[in-house]
Amino acid sequence: IQGKVVVQVRIAKDGSVAEVKVVSGHPLLVGSAVNAVKQWKYKPFLADGSPLEARTTIEVPFSLGIPDNQYKEQQKINNAYFAKDRECRSQISSRDYADAVTTCKSSVELAEKLPPERALERTGAYANVGWALMGRHEYPEALDYFKKEVALDEKFLNPYDVELGYGYHHLGLGLLANGDLKGALENYQKAIHTVELARQHIDSKFLVWEYTNSLKKLLTEYSELLLRSGDSAGAAEAKREADSI
């Protein structure tokens, strides 16, 4: 987000900022602007040698280092992407896969116009197209999108980011749908390892609970795949691990 926050401040006699009132600015920028201004220190305002309280209006700029016209164009694309993404997810949820494929592919086109650092939007868009195609049983093309998702995840995410683990899970399901049980097992292993790392690195009780449920589900599915592969001992071990969580 780029823009200005305008605040009115009351400056105490000693030059400290005694009060800050927000006049305008983006809600996500206001808190940072206020916190910054509160730390400022002014030279005391003097009248006949005596310090006085003073009031003034300040503009606090937040910049992404790009011209305003370029920023506005990015915001236009950003808003269009999120609108299309919501529509895409809604259609997948409603199992309207035929329309979802078209909508989700449109969201990919918009996501790919976002700045390079907006990788999560692109990986999410790839995943959604993959799910829509899976719903239409178009498994080879779905797999291609899951591969794109994971390739980008591996480039931009940390080894302990849960989104990477979810990407491996998607790819495992895509490989399974295309008859590659060995590849599916390998990606399930990566998914389980990554989600476990994510669970260890997060300090939110809610997210620990969420990641734990994801891990339990992954281990249960992994157990079923091992059983299909003929590894009954490995399947039993994965099931025990899932049940122990």
Secondary structure, 3 states (H helix, E strand, C coil): CCEEEEEEEEECCCCEEEEEEEEECCHHHHHHHHHHHHCCECCCEEECCEEECEEEEEEEEECCCCCHHHHHHHHHHHHHHHHHHHHHHHHHHCCCHHHHHHHHHHHHHHHCCCCCCCHHHHHHHHHHHHHHHHHCCCHHHHHHHHHHHHHHHHHHCCCCCHHHHHHHHHHHHHHHHCCCHHHHHHHHHHHHHHHHHHHHHCCCHHHHHHHHHHHHHHHHHHHHHHHHHCCHHHHHHHHHHHHHC
